[in-house]
Amino acid sequence: MTLTPSEFLAVMLVITGAAAVAQLIVRQRRVAQLRALAEEWRMHFSATDRFQLAPRVAPRLPVPGAAAVRVSDLLYGIERENYRYVFCTEYTTGVLRTKTGIRRIATFVEPRDGSGAPACASLLFAPQVLPLIEQYRHLLRECEEPRG
């Protein structure tokens, strides 16, 4: 079966459109799950890096020279005298042709008053073997304050 250039273009446009719709549906489902998770933990959700965390996260990454650091899908809230952030961080490692993109779910806290370092200033990462939403849950449970 041979396709004319117009038919080939039409097939490629349909395939691209279907892939875009599928990606949109998956993204909307993930955002809905994250919003529900934020509500469950009495936190807030932002799909973007509304607090510009990426520049503060970059020096804390476990890989020296990580580039193109991005933060997204942010859950945030107040934890005693600190702000707690749980988010997806994406960055690249390597140079030239050996660049590798990495996506990890991480958390850290910052003091609310802006003075001094919090008790847990380093990034804590979720195990990558867990599904995405479970990585968020794991970090939230890991950082949950002991209830007495």
N, C-alpha and C positions, 0 to 999 in steps of 0.2 A: 504494500500500500504506500503510495507516494502522496505527499502533501504539497500543495502549492505554498509559496511563501506566505500568502495571506492566511491560509488554513493553519499553517504552523504557528504564525503569530497569534491567531485566535486561541489555539490550544494552549500555548504558553501563557497567555493572559488569563485564561480560565484557571489553569493550575496555580498561577501566582495569586490570583484572587482567592481561591479556595484556601491556600496556605495562610494568607493574611487573615481571613475570617477565622480559621482554626486557631491561630495565634491569639487573636483578639478574645475569643471565647475562653481560652485557657487563662489569659491574663485577667479577665474579669472574674473568673472563678477564684483565682488566687487572691485578688484584692478583696473579694467578699469574705474569704476565709480569714484573711489577716484582719479585716475590720471586726469580724466576730471574735477573733482571738484577743484583740485589743480590748474589746468591750468586756470579755470574760475576765481579763486581768485588770480591769479598771484603768486602762491606758488609752492613749490616743493613737491614731494611725495617720500617716502621711505617705503617699506614694513617692514623693520627692524628698530631697535632702533640704528640708525647710530650715534647718539650723546650721547648714553649711558645715557638716561634720567631716566631710572628706579630707580637708586640710589637717584636721586634728587627728584623724584616724591614720593617715599615711605614715607618720613616723612611728606609729605603734605596731605596724604590720610586721609579722615574723620574717619577712623577706626583705633584705636590704635592696634598695633600688627599685622597689615596686613603682610602676608608673600607671598613669591614667586611672587613678583611684576614683571610684564612684560609690556613692551611698544611695540606696533606694529602699522602698518598702519598710519604712521606719515606724516602729512602735516606740512610744515615749511616755514617760510618766514620772511622778515624784515618788522617791523612795527615801523616807526619812528626810535628811538634810541634803540629799543628792537628787540629781536628775538621772533616770535610768533610760538608756537608749538600747534598743534591740533592732538590728537592721541587716540588710543584705549589702555586703561590700563586694565590689568587683574591681579587679586590678590586673595588670599584666606584669609578667616577669620575663627576663631574658632580653637579648638584644637582637636586632635585625631579624633574621629568618627564624630564630629559635624562640620568638615571643610566644608566651602561653597565657591565655586568659584564665583567671581564677575567680570563682564566685564562692563566697563563704558567708554564713550567717554568724554575726558577732554581736557582742554586747559590751558596754562599759558604762561607768557612772562618772558624773562631774558634780562638783559641789554647787549648790544653788547660790551661795553667797559670792562665788567667784574667788575665794581666797583658799590657798593651800591645796594640796593634792588629796583626792579622796582615797579611802582605804583600798579601793580596787581600781586603780588608774589604768591598768593594762587591759588589753582586749582579751576577751574570753570567746573562743570559737566553739561552735557546735560540731559534733561529729558529722562528717560529710556522708556517712552511710545512711543516715536517716532521711526520710522524705522532707521536703522543704518546710512544711507546716510543723512537722515534728521537731525539726531543728529549732524553730522559734520556741515551741513548748518546752523543749529540753533546757534551753538557756533560761527561760522564765522560771522553771522549777529549780534550776541550779542556783539562781540568784535570789530565790524567794527567801524572805526573812523568816527566821524561826518564830513560830507563834507559840506563845507561852500561856 
